[in-house]
Amino acid sequence: MGRLRGRPRTVPLVACPQHPGSRIQANGLMVTTTGERRRYCCWPDGGESHSFSVPLGEQIVPPPRPWALPPECDEHQGVPHKVIRYGRYATSTPQPRQRYRCTREALNQDGTAALDDKGKPELLRHVFTPALPRDHVHPDEIGCAECEELRGAHRGETAVARRHSWPTRTVARALLELSRGGSYGDVSLWAQGSAEMAAERFAQLTGQGLSPAEARVALEAENAAEDAATQTAGTAPSEVEPTPRPRARGRTRRPIAPRSLPSPASPPKPSQGDDDTKRKVKNARTAASNNVWHVAADWCEAFAPVVFGKVEERLRTATLAERERLDGLLAAGKPLDQPQVLLLDDIPVYGRSHARGGTSRRDEGFFLLVAGEVVWGPAPPDPMTALDRSLKLRVVRAMPKSNAPGWRLLFDELGYAPDFVVADAGTGIARAVQEHFDPARTTFVPSLWHVGNAVRKGLAATRGAYVAGATGKELRPELADHLDRLGRTALRDTAAWTGWWEELEALCVRLSLPRDKVRSRRKNYEEPFITAIDRLRTFPQVPVSTGGLEKLMSKRVEPLLAMRRTGFANLERTNRLFDLVIAREHGAFDDLSAVVQVLRKDAENAVGIHGKAGWAVPLRAIADPRPEDGRYSSLRDATLIMELAQRRGLT
């Protein structure tokens, strides 16, 4: 056996990621911010030579990075130029941003290339940043774990807008959590806590021996799994374990630590002049939420209209197209196959206001005006089969009062006249429907669910209507049986509907009960139903109760009111928060990456005062003024709604 010739190899043998099998030669070492790397030169067959580098100590073949064009220079569109990466900037932010340099040849007035003193083309250079700044792309950042694809050299994570340090994906997930009922404070704490834990996790991975590239890939995989689990399971930030509050950027305030309560065995000694028994211990998480709640509130103010705007445009276009189709059927004298039905209801929201002297009472409160639309399924092949229908939230508006001007503002925002409106006839809704819509075109249907509740409340105020039962006071069996008959069978014709009220009054006479409460309810509900009975016979699939809307409100709307009824004060920001609920109801957050793309596209099209794109709207532009004494709440100022209704000609 002959001996091997040549000296032993001291440099690891690698393969070119772009040209496997080509001739490779080591070309020294290079030091980068991520560590030492070994440089190689590749001579492919039939191609030009090029260089690539591999982290020092790795003997695996680096995966090929996909080719991605650098961003174009906005100042030299249509002019030959070259863009390269040119370091990073904004080192004061948590994540450095990528900077680029544009190079082009200078031209004379006649259009020829300008030459320098040495007779070479004169080059003009300037530094720029894209419309949306991206995280600094390191040379060894090889992949994106969320899309399971390799990331190009110019495809780092973007900031949500210029002068914003938060990534777009973090803001998109925060909007999703707000739509699920997460409070401003909880979502803000989650965002800051996740940023702090990501930095700590990265330091932990690198401390365990992983290279910076491996640590970033592992961290991205963990974040992607967490995003997918949160988007699927629907866990709000308030339901998860609290995260530690990191120090806010640009502040020197220390995090508030929880105060430890004394044990019962060793009570503290009261100091002279102080009553420690009346001293209230401040909750650390509440204090932290009060310090950072504005972070999520600013995101809701600035970016909720972007997400909701796409949903609103799609819904409005589809609704107006369907309205045009139905109007064509009415003009031709044909029956409506899928009429447009609107269900309306309101939610009173009251909190506690603390007056001087330590007393508290119920505050003025506000109302949530909720509108739901009936969504019809495809027409069945059998004409005798009932249409499949579902109910979707369409608009949720916070108003100081549930009166006719407020409801007319909601109708004006919808922008179309439905065929049927199902709502409570005993409130300002009926008046608003009568004033806003043409009765010959839109039929008002009093909700049987509200009719039954109104009659029960009237009987509860009638002496003798309730008797002692097994579980307390119960409605008399004769009256309870009669109310159970209140259904669609009572609406088969006018005689049946009038007969139901006649039997109720006769039953009260037989039981020696006053009839004033029953007659007042009959005055409110009997006549509107007589008008709607003829059309309801033609459309038996139209709902006659808002019970489905009540269930939908309890699932979608009321979770946003839990433990925070007194926290809502700004009218416009509160309505933008409920716009996120509507956006989620119509699938805007089913794909979180689509929300990221919507935010990026909107920011790229927004031009600031300096003529550059990538700017968001100014934050806190809708804040309520703070008076010298007391607290102003635009959400509880009924004069604003009246003024807006007058400007739109709705009063």
C-alpha positions as semicolon CSV with decimal commas, in nm:
position;residue;x (nm);y (nm);z (nm)
1;M;0,000;0,000;0,000
2;G;0,154;0,331;-0,100
3;R;0,154;0,619;0,138
4;L;-0,075;0,914;0,087
5;R;0,088;1,217;-0,066
6;G;0,047;1,572;0,053
7;R;0,007;1,730;0,391
8;P;-0,299;1,658;0,605
9;R;-0,602;1,891;0,557
10;T;-0,638;2,156;0,826
11;V;-0,932;2,346;0,674
12;P;-1,276;2,175;0,671
13;L;-1,396;2,078;0,326
14;V;-1,731;2,232;0,239
15;A;-1,944;2,255;-0,072
16;C;-2,076;2,568;-0,238
17;P;-2,445;2,606;-0,158
18;Q;-2,519;2,735;-0,509
19;H;-2,284;2,510;-0,712
20;P;-2,244;2,166;-0,550
21;G;-1,947;1,979;-0,694
22;S;-1,755;2,289;-0,802
23;R;-1,393;2,358;-0,709
24;I;-1,360;2,522;-0,365
25;Q;-1,062;2,692;-0,207
26;A;-1,031;2,853;0,137
27;N;-0,959;3,224;0,131
28;G;-0,879;3,326;0,489
29;L;-1,085;3,427;0,790
30;M;-1,318;3,720;0,847
31;V;-1,450;3,865;1,173
32;T;-1,813;3,976;1,188
33;T;-2,044;4,092;1,465
34;T;-2,174;3,737;1,498
35;G;-1,833;3,574;1,527
36;E;-1,552;3,445;1,308
37;R;-1,627;3,299;0,967
38;R;-1,413;3,125;0,708
39;R;-1,427;3,262;0,356
40;Y;-1,422;3,035;0,051
41;C;-1,388;3,099;-0,320
42;C;-1,590;2,894;-0,571
43;W;-1,506;2,833;-0,939
44;P;-1,816;2,680;-1,102
45;D;-1,798;2,515;-1,439
46;G;-1,898;2,763;-1,705
47;G;-1,969;3,044;-1,459
48;E;-1,801;3,333;-1,285
49;S;-1,619;3,284;-0,958
50;H;-1,770;3,413;-0,637
51;S;-1,711;3,404;-0,263
52;F;-1,914;3,274;0,028
53;S;-1,850;3,226;0,398
54;V;-1,926;2,961;0,662
55;P;-1,929;3,008;1,042
56;L;-1,600;2,893;1,191
57;G;-1,621;2,543;1,332
58;E;-1,916;2,428;1,121
59;Q;-1,844;2,149;0,878
60;I;-2,192;2,115;0,735
61;V;-2,293;2,246;0,398
62;P;-2,471;2,580;0,449
63;P;-2,819;2,578;0,293
64;P;-2,856;2,799;-0,012
65;R;-3,016;3,130;0,064
66;P;-3,289;3,230;-0,182
67;W;-3,212;3,522;-0,403
68;A;-3,403;3,836;-0,315
69;L;-3,372;4,173;-0,481
70;P;-3,278;4,464;-0,256
71;P;-3,535;4,741;-0,219
72;E;-3,543;5,000;-0,494
73;C;-3,436;5,358;-0,435
74;D;-3,741;5,584;-0,455
75;E;-3,533;5,880;-0,574
76;H;-3,392;5,699;-0,878
77;Q;-3,681;5,499;-1,016
78;G;-3,630;5,438;-1,387
79;V;-3,261;5,534;-1,365
80;P;-2,989;5,264;-1,360
81;H;-2,860;5,234;-1,005
82;K;-2,720;4,974;-0,768
83;V;-2,838;4,912;-0,410
84;I;-2,633;4,729;-0,149
85;R;-2,663;4,675;0,224
86;Y;-2,478;4,945;0,413
87;G;-2,460;4,854;0,779
88;R;-2,725;4,931;1,034
89;Y;-2,867;5,228;1,217
90;A;-3,084;5,313;1,519
91;T;-2,862;5,137;1,770
92;S;-3,067;5,297;2,048
93;T;-3,370;5,084;1,964
94;P;-3,405;4,725;2,091
95;Q;-3,341;4,592;1,739
96;P;-3,101;4,760;1,489
97;R;-3,244;4,846;1,148
98;Q;-3,103;4,770;0,803
99;R;-2,958;5,057;0,601
100;Y;-2,889;5,065;0,226
101;R;-2,666;5,264;-0,009
102;C;-2,763;5,363;-0,362
103;T;-2,495;5,419;-0,628
104;R;-2,555;5,560;-0,977
105;E;-2,347;5,724;-1,248
106;A;-2,351;6,101;-1,274
107;L;-2,478;6,246;-1,602
108;N;-2,394;6,564;-1,789
109;Q;-2,660;6,804;-1,913
110;D;-2,655;6,638;-2,254
111;G;-2,723;6,298;-2,098
112;T;-2,372;6,157;-2,138
113;A;-2,182;5,996;-1,852
114;A;-1,979;6,240;-1,644
115;L;-1,612;6,153;-1,588
116;D;-1,388;6,230;-1,292
117;D;-1,024;6,354;-1,297
118;K;-0,898;6,003;-1,375
119;G;-1,129;5,956;-1,669
120;K;-1,354;5,710;-1,487
121;P;-1,732;5,744;-1,457
122;E;-1,825;5,974;-1,169
123;L;-2,040;5,797;-0,912
124;L;-2,307;5,952;-0,691
125;R;-2,395;5,778;-0,366
126;H;-2,647;5,834;-0,091
127;V;-2,783;5,631;0,201
128;F;-3,153;5,553;0,245
129;T;-3,392;5,327;0,436
130;P;-3,698;5,151;0,295
131;A;-4,052;5,272;0,360
132;L;-4,086;5,022;0,642
133;P;-3,757;4,968;0,827
134;R;-3,654;4,607;0,875
135;D;-3,450;4,438;1,141
136;H;-3,081;4,423;1,066
137;V;-3,025;4,111;0,853
138;H;-2,722;3,923;0,982
139;P;-2,508;3,720;0,739
140;D;-2,589;3,395;0,920
141;E;-2,965;3,443;0,951
142;I;-3,068;3,154;0,734
143;G;-3,437;3,090;0,772
144;C;-3,786;3,184;0,885
145;A;-3,939;2,918;1,107
146;E;-4,295;3,047;1,063
147;C;-4,318;2,987;0,690
148;E;-4,059;2,704;0,688
149;E;-3,867;2,875;0,410
150;L;-3,524;3,026;0,392
151;R;-3,517;3,400;0,433
152;G;-3,349;3,622;0,178
153;A;-3,081;3,869;0,269
154;H;-3,322;4,165;0,241
155;R;-3,623;4,008;0,410
156;G;-3,596;4,075;0,782
157;E;-3,887;4,151;1,014
158;T;-4,038;4,496;0,951
159;A;-4,132;4,758;1,206
160;V;-4,500;4,847;1,203
161;A;-4,416;5,201;1,087
162;R;-4,143;5,460;1,094
163;R;-4,043;5,576;1,441
164;H;-4,204;5,257;1,579
165;S;-3,980;4,998;1,742
166;W;-4,244;4,724;1,766
167;P;-4,248;4,454;1,494
168;T;-4,550;4,433;1,269
169;R;-4,627;4,078;1,376
170;T;-4,638;4,177;1,744
171;V;-4,887;4,456;1,671
172;A;-5,103;4,221;1,460
173;R;-5,122;3,965;1,739
174;A;-5,199;4,240;1,992
175;L;-5,496;4,353;1,781
176;L;-5,618;3,994;1,777
177;E;-5,596;3,974;2,156
178;L;-5,783;4,303;2,193
179;S;-6,065;4,170;1,975
180;R;-6,093;3,868;2,205
181;G;-6,145;4,077;2,517
182;G;-5,792;4,144;2,640
183;S;-5,763;4,474;2,822
184;Y;-5,522;4,746;2,715
185;G;-5,307;4,685;3,022
186;D;-5,288;4,306;2,982
187;V;-5,201;4,326;2,612
188;S;-4,936;4,591;2,678
189;L;-4,782;4,381;2,954
190;W;-4,783;4,078;2,724
191;A;-4,605;4,270;2,447
192;Q;-4,337;4,411;2,674
193;G;-4,298;4,084;2,861
194;S;-4,261;3,885;2,540
195;A;-3,992;4,125;2,417
196;E;-3,801;4,092;2,741
197;M;-3,833;3,713;2,752
198;A;-3,720;3,688;2,389
199;A;-3,400;3,874;2,476
200;E;-3,345;3,658;2,784
201;R;-3,413;3,340;2,587
202;F;-3,164;3,442;2,319
203;A;-2,897;3,504;2,583
204;Q;-2,977;3,167;2,739
205;L;-2,944;2,980;2,409
206;T;-2,616;3,145;2,321
207;G;-2,492;3,073;2,673
208;Q;-2,564;2,703;2,620
209;G;-2,318;2,693;2,330
210;L;-2,545;2,765;2,033
211;S;-2,423;3,001;1,768
212;P;-2,618;3,326;1,719
213;A;-2,770;3,184;1,401
214;E;-2,887;2,866;1,575
215;A;-3,023;3,067;1,868
216;R;-3,225;3,293;1,637
217;V;-3,369;2,998;1,444
218;A;-3,468;2,823;1,769
219;L;-3,624;3,141;1,905
220;E;-3,823;3,199;1,587
221;A;-3,952;2,842;1,599
222;E;-4,069;2,887;1,959
223;N;-4,240;3,217;1,877
224;A;-4,410;3,066;1,572
225;A;-4,546;2,777;1,778
226;E;-4,675;3,021;2,041
227;D;-4,846;3,238;1,778
228;A;-5,012;2,936;1,618
229;A;-5,135;2,805;1,954
230;T;-5,273;3,144;2,058
231;Q;-5,447;3,203;1,726
232;T;-5,612;2,859;1,740
233;A;-5,700;2,828;2,107
234;G;-5,824;3,183;2,154
235;T;-5,643;3,251;2,481
236;A;-5,659;3,613;2,584
237;P;-5,363;3,772;2,759
238;S;-5,568;3,809;3,076
239;E;-5,607;3,430;3,094
240;V;-5,241;3,341;3,078
241;E;-4,978;3,357;3,347
242;P;-4,864;3,717;3,406
243;T;-4,527;3,804;3,262
244;P;-4,273;4,024;3,438
245;R;-4,284;4,387;3,339
246;P;-3,965;4,499;3,163
247;R;-3,832;4,848;3,193
248;A;-3,981;5,074;2,930
249;R;-3,739;5,209;2,671
250;G;-3,614;5,554;2,751
251;R;-3,724;5,545;3,115
252;T;-3,534;5,497;3,436
253;R;-3,835;5,400;3,644
254;R;-3,784;5,070;3,819
255;P;-4,040;4,789;3,790
256;I;-4,289;4,783;4,073
257;A;-4,235;4,476;4,289
258;P;-4,526;4,306;4,469
259;R;-4,557;4,404;4,830
260;S;-4,549;4,116;5,074
261;L;-4,832;4,101;5,325
262;P;-4,744;4,044;5,690
263;S;-4,825;3,706;5,839
264;P;-5,114;3,685;6,090
265;A;-4,876;3,553;6,359
266;S;-4,667;3,868;6,364
267;P;-4,883;4,172;6,291
268;P;-4,695;4,494;6,225
269;K;-4,676;4,753;6,492
270;P;-4,885;5,057;6,409
271;S;-4,694;5,379;6,396
272;Q;-4,809;5,682;6,589
273;G;-5,049;5,900;6,400
274;D;-5,119;5,645;6,127
275;D;-5,397;5,390;6,100
276;D;-5,236;5,097;5,914
277;T;-5,559;4,903;5,918
278;K;-5,702;5,150;5,667
279;R;-5,398;5,151;5,444
280;K;-5,467;4,980;5,112
281;V;-5,200;4,759;4,961
282;K;-5,147;4,845;4,595
283;N;-5,153;4,551;4,356
284;A;-4,828;4,532;4,159
285;R;-4,987;4,412;3,833
286;T;-5,254;4,683;3,849
287;A;-4,985;4,945;3,894
288;A;-4,789;4,803;3,601
289;S;-5,100;4,802;3,382
290;N;-5,167;5,166;3,466
291;N;-4,816;5,251;3,350
292;V;-4,823;5,074;3,012
293;W;-5,191;5,048;2,909
294;H;-5,142;5,327;2,654
295;V;-4,918;5,101;2,439
296;A;-5,206;4,875;2,329
297;A;-5,448;5,169;2,333
298;D;-5,224;5,351;2,084
299;W;-5,216;5,043;1,861
300;C;-5,596;5,024;1,871
301;E;-5,622;5,392;1,784
302;A;-5,373;5,383;1,497
303;F;-5,408;5,039;1,339
304;A;-5,763;4,917;1,413
305;P;-5,903;5,135;1,129
306;V;-5,654;4,973;0,890
307;V;-5,773;4,619;0,965
308;F;-6,141;4,712;0,993
309;G;-6,128;4,926;0,680
310;K;-6,062;4,622;0,460
311;V;-6,347;4,429;0,623
312;E;-6,586;4,724;0,601
313;E;-6,508;4,778;0,234
314;R;-6,571;4,412;0,155
315;L;-6,897;4,397;0,354
316;R;-7,031;4,724;0,214
317;T;-6,959;4,620;-0,145
318;A;-7,133;4,285;-0,099
319;T;-7,431;4,443;0,079
320;L;-7,490;4,713;-0,182
321;A;-7,461;4,458;-0,464
322;E;-7,720;4,236;-0,293
323;R;-7,945;4,538;-0,235
324;E;-7,931;4,620;-0,605
325;R;-8,023;4,261;-0,692
326;L;-8,320;4,259;-0,453
327;D;-8,443;4,595;-0,581
328;G;-8,440;4,447;-0,930
329;L;-8,663;4,163;-0,811
330;L;-8,905;4,408;-0,647
331;A;-8,920;4,620;-0,962
332;A;-9,001;4,309;-1,167
333;G;-9,277;4,205;-0,922
334;K;-9,094;3,888;-0,817
335;P;-9,071;3,758;-0,458
336;L;-8,750;3,806;-0,262
337;D;-8,560;3,480;-0,225
338;Q;-8,314;3,603;0,042
339;P;-8,436;3,929;0,200
340;Q;-8,198;4,150;0,392
341;V;-8,277;4,125;0,764
342;L;-8,124;4,343;1,035
343;L;-8,144;4,252;1,407
344;L;-8,095;4,532;1,661
345;D;-8,038;4,543;2,035
346;D;-7,851;4,747;2,294
347;I;-7,644;4,681;2,605
348;P;-7,653;4,932;2,891
349;V;-7,310;4,973;3,052
350;Y;-7,288;5,125;3,398
351;G;-6,999;5,158;3,639
352;R;-6,931;5,321;3,972
353;S;-6,820;5,678;4,018
354;H;-6,652;5,778;4,342
355;A;-6,767;6,111;4,474
356;R;-6,600;6,328;4,730
357;G;-6,621;6,200;5,083
358;G;-6,559;5,837;4,989
359;T;-6,913;5,763;4,867
360;S;-6,978;5,590;4,536
361;R;-7,280;5,573;4,312
362;R;-7,369;5,447;3,969
363;D;-7,222;5,664;3,697
364;E;-7,404;5,804;3,396
365;G;-7,301;5,504;3,189
366;F;-7,328;5,453;2,816
367;F;-7,488;5,210;2,571
368;L;-7,360;4,968;2,311
369;L;-7,581;4,970;2,002
370;V;-7,547;4,633;1,828
371;A;-7,663;4,540;1,479
372;G;-7,653;4,188;1,337
373;E;-7,721;4,070;0,983
374;V;-7,883;3,746;0,872
375;V;-7,652;3,559;0,635
376;W;-7,835;3,321;0,402
377;G;-7,684;3,000;0,279
378;P;-7,702;2,872;-0,080
379;A;-8,046;2,799;-0,218
380;P;-8,140;2,430;-0,160
381;P;-8,230;2,216;-0,463
382;D;-8,568;2,134;-0,310
383;P;-8,788;2,449;-0,302
384;M;-8,980;2,306;-0,004
385;T;-8,661;2,300;0,208
386;A;-8,601;2,597;0,438
387;L;-8,308;2,823;0,366
388;D;-7,999;2,782;0,580
389;R;-7,930;3,099;0,774
390;S;-7,678;3,229;1,026
391;L;-7,628;3,552;1,215
392;K;-7,320;3,777;1,207
393;L;-7,239;4,094;1,394
394;R;-7,231;4,391;1,158
395;V;-7,186;4,706;1,368
396;V;-7,119;4,773;1,737
397;R;-7,126;5,138;1,834
398;A;-7,076;5,292;2,177
399;M;-7,317;5,581;2,231
400;P;-7,396;5,798;2,534
401;K;-7,768;5,721;2,495
402;S;-7,978;5,456;2,322
403;N;-8,204;5,711;2,156
404;A;-8,330;5,776;1,806
405;P;-8,040;6,005;1,698
406;G;-7,785;5,744;1,806
407;W;-7,959;5,466;1,616
408;R;-8,000;5,685;1,309
409;L;-7,625;5,748;1,311
410;L;-7,576;5,370;1,309
411;F;-7,822;5,330;1,019
412;D;-7,647;5,606;0,829
413;E;-7,317;5,422;0,873
414;L;-7,468;5,101;0,731
415;G;-7,566;5,285;0,414
416;Y;-7,858;5,068;0,297
417;A;-8,224;5,003;0,374
418;P;-8,297;4,639;0,476
419;D;-8,620;4,459;0,402
420;F;-8,686;4,368;0,767
421;V;-8,571;4,516;1,098
422;V;-8,623;4,300;1,407
423;A;-8,584;4,486;1,736
424;D;-8,751;4,594;2,059
425;A;-9,051;4,816;1,988
426;G;-9,059;4,966;2,337
427;T;-8,742;5,178;2,303
428;G;-8,603;5,449;2,077
429;I;-8,520;5,187;1,813
430;A;-8,876;5,182;1,678
431;R;-8,880;5,560;1,643
432;A;-8,542;5,560;1,469
433;V;-8,655;5,292;1,222
434;Q;-8,974;5,483;1,149
435;E;-8,788;5,809;1,087
436;H;-8,493;5,669;0,892
437;F;-8,648;5,404;0,663
438;D;-8,944;5,409;0,427
439;P;-9,222;5,193;0,587
440;A;-9,332;5,081;0,241
441;R;-8,989;4,929;0,185
442;T;-8,860;4,832;0,531
443;T;-9,086;4,632;0,762
444;F;-9,034;4,669;1,136
445;V;-9,084;4,344;1,333
446;P;-9,106;4,374;1,714
447;S;-8,898;4,103;1,877
448;L;-9,112;3,840;2,047
449;W;-8,830;3,787;2,295
450;H;-8,862;4,148;2,408
451;V;-9,242;4,127;2,402
452;G;-9,236;3,835;2,645
453;N;-8,983;4,008;2,871
454;A;-9,184;4,331;2,870
455;V;-9,503;4,149;2,966
456;R;-9,324;3,959;3,244
457;K;-9,181;4,283;3,384
458;G;-9,527;4,437;3,375
459;L;-9,675;4,143;3,558
460;A;-9,393;4,154;3,812
461;A;-9,511;4,507;3,900
462;T;-9,872;4,386;3,921
463;R;-9,990;4,282;4,266
464;G;-10,110;3,922;4,276
465;A;-9,947;3,809;3,948
466;Y;-9,671;3,621;4,133
467;V;-9,733;3,360;4,402
468;A;-9,508;3,160;4,633
469;G;-9,355;2,852;4,471
470;A;-9,098;2,583;4,536
471;T;-8,810;2,810;4,429
472;G;-8,955;3,141;4,552
473;K;-9,202;3,372;4,387
474;E;-9,325;3,238;4,054
475;L;-9,563;3,362;3,788
476;R;-9,910;3,216;3,819
477;P;-9,943;2,893;3,618
478;E;-10,228;3,036;3,406
479;L;-10,020;3,337;3,306
480;A;-9,703;3,131;3,252
481;D;-9,886;2,891;3,019
482;H;-10,029;3,180;2,820
483;L;-9,686;3,344;2,779
484;D;-9,541;3,013;2,658
485;R;-9,784;3,030;2,365
486;L;-9,615;3,350;2,249
487;G;-9,447;3,219;1,936
488;R;-9,476;3,220;1,561
489;T;-9,812;3,043;1,579
490;A;-9,956;3,356;1,742
491;L;-9,857;3,548;1,427
492;R;-10,029;3,333;1,167
493;D;-10,280;3,614;1,108
494;T;-10,409;3,936;1,260
495;A;-10,696;3,763;1,442
496;A;-10,461;3,522;1,619
497;W;-10,229;3,804;1,729
498;T;-10,515;4,024;1,858
499;G;-10,678;3,721;2,020
500;W;-10,362;3,650;2,220
501;W;-10,378;3,994;2,382
502;E;-10,755;3,965;2,438
503;E;-10,704;3,633;2,618
504;L;-10,427;3,786;2,833
505;E;-10,655;4,070;2,946
506;A;-10,943;3,829;3,008
507;L;-10,711;3,612;3,214
508;C;-10,615;3,912;3,428
509;V;-10,985;3,992;3,484
510;R;-11,057;3,633;3,586
511;L;-10,766;3,638;3,832
512;S;-10,872;3,981;3,966
513;L;-10,547;4,146;3,853
514;P;-10,503;4,508;3,739
515;R;-10,471;4,541;3,361
516;D;-10,288;4,873;3,334
517;K;-9,942;4,718;3,288
518;V;-10,067;4,471;3,028
519;R;-10,252;4,741;2,836
520;S;-9,943;4,964;2,820
521;R;-9,745;4,674;2,671
522;R;-10,024;4,599;2,427
523;K;-10,021;4,960;2,311
524;N;-9,648;4,938;2,230
525;Y;-9,635;4,598;2,060
526;E;-9,974;4,507;1,909
527;E;-9,999;4,760;1,627
528;P;-9,641;4,717;1,489
529;F;-9,692;4,343;1,457
530;I;-10,024;4,386;1,275
531;T;-9,836;4,580;1,008
532;A;-9,568;4,310;0,976
533;I;-9,787;3,998;0,987
534;D;-9,880;4,005;0,616
535;R;-9,516;4,021;0,502
536;L;-9,405;3,762;0,758
537;R;-9,647;3,512;0,606
538;T;-9,467;3,559;0,273
539;F;-9,125;3,510;0,435
540;P;-9,157;3,244;0,706
541;Q;-8,777;3,213;0,727
542;V;-8,737;3,567;0,863
543;P;-8,663;3,557;1,239
544;V;-8,918;3,722;1,470
545;S;-8,695;3,736;1,778
546;T;-8,354;3,877;1,869
547;G;-8,266;3,582;2,091
548;G;-7,989;3,479;1,852
549;L;-7,840;3,827;1,869
550;E;-7,849;3,812;2,250
551;K;-7,639;3,495;2,244
552;L;-7,398;3,646;1,995
553;M;-7,353;3,955;2,211
554;S;-7,281;3,745;2,518
555;K;-7,005;3,562;2,329
556;R;-6,847;3,843;2,128
557;V;-6,926;4,178;2,289
558;E;-6,974;4,133;2,662
559;P;-6,626;3,977;2,722
560;L;-6,479;4,320;2,640
561;L;-6,677;4,470;2,929
562;A;-6,561;4,227;3,198
563;M;-6,392;4,407;3,490
564;R;-6,345;4,726;3,287
565;R;-6,685;4,895;3,259
566;T;-6,560;5,213;3,421
567;G;-6,239;5,215;3,216
568;F;-6,401;5,324;2,889
569;A;-6,409;5,701;2,850
570;N;-6,304;5,799;2,496
571;L;-6,583;5,768;2,241
572;E;-6,376;5,721;1,924
573;R;-6,115;5,483;2,066
574;T;-6,387;5,265;2,222
575;N;-6,564;5,235;1,888
576;R;-6,237;5,142;1,718
577;L;-6,192;4,868;1,975
578;F;-6,532;4,722;1,888
579;D;-6,442;4,753;1,519
580;L;-6,179;4,487;1,592
581;V;-6,460;4,264;1,722
582;I;-6,645;4,304;1,392
583;A;-6,326;4,238;1,197
584;R;-6,267;3,914;1,388
585;E;-6,631;3,816;1,343
586;H;-6,582;3,829;0,966
587;G;-6,254;3,638;0,953
588;A;-5,999;3,918;0,942
589;F;-5,779;3,745;1,201
590;D;-5,813;3,389;1,070
591;D;-5,475;3,432;0,901
592;L;-5,243;3,646;1,111
593;S;-4,994;3,679;0,824
594;A;-5,267;3,845;0,616
595;V;-5,309;4,108;0,889
596;V;-4,934;4,167;0,878
597;Q;-4,952;4,223;0,503
598;V;-5,243;4,465;0,541
599;L;-5,053;4,672;0,799
600;R;-4,739;4,675;0,585
601;K;-4,921;4,776;0,268
602;D;-5,107;5,056;0,443
603;A;-4,787;5,196;0,594
604;E;-4,601;5,174;0,264
605;N;-4,872;5,381;0,096
606;A;-4,881;5,645;0,371
607;V;-4,662;5,948;0,294
608;G;-4,550;6,170;0,579
609;I;-4,471;6,538;0,594
610;H;-4,118;6,474;0,464
611;G;-4,245;6,303;0,148
612;K;-4,138;5,957;0,264
613;A;-4,366;5,656;0,294
614;G;-4,399;5,425;0,591
615;W;-4,557;5,659;0,845
616;A;-4,850;5,581;1,072
617;V;-5,113;5,829;1,189
618;P;-5,013;6,042;1,490
619;L;-5,076;5,866;1,819
620;R;-5,317;5,998;2,084
621;A;-5,481;6,235;1,839
622;I;-5,826;6,144;1,974
623;A;-5,752;6,187;2,345
624;D;-6,016;6,363;2,554
625;P;-5,919;6,698;2,704
626;R;-5,856;6,690;3,077
627;P;-6,043;6,963;3,265
628;E;-5,897;7,136;3,566
629;D;-6,148;6,977;3,800
630;G;-6,298;6,634;3,745
631;R;-6,275;6,397;3,449
632;Y;-6,426;6,450;3,107
633;S;-6,564;6,147;2,921
634;S;-6,667;6,195;2,559
635;L;-6,833;5,853;2,575
636;R;-7,086;5,992;2,824
637;D;-7,142;6,330;2,658
638;A;-7,480;6,311;2,485
639;T;-7,436;6,652;2,324
640;L;-7,168;6,513;2,088
641;I;-7,414;6,265;1,937
642;M;-7,681;6,531;1,897
643;E;-7,437;6,766;1,724
644;L;-7,315;6,492;1,489
645;A;-7,672;6,389;1,404
646;Q;-7,762;6,751;1,330
647;R;-7,462;6,794;1,098
648;R;-7,569;6,485;0,905
649;G;-7,931;6,600;0,889
650;L;-8,064;6,311;1,099
651;T;-8,263;6,516;1,352
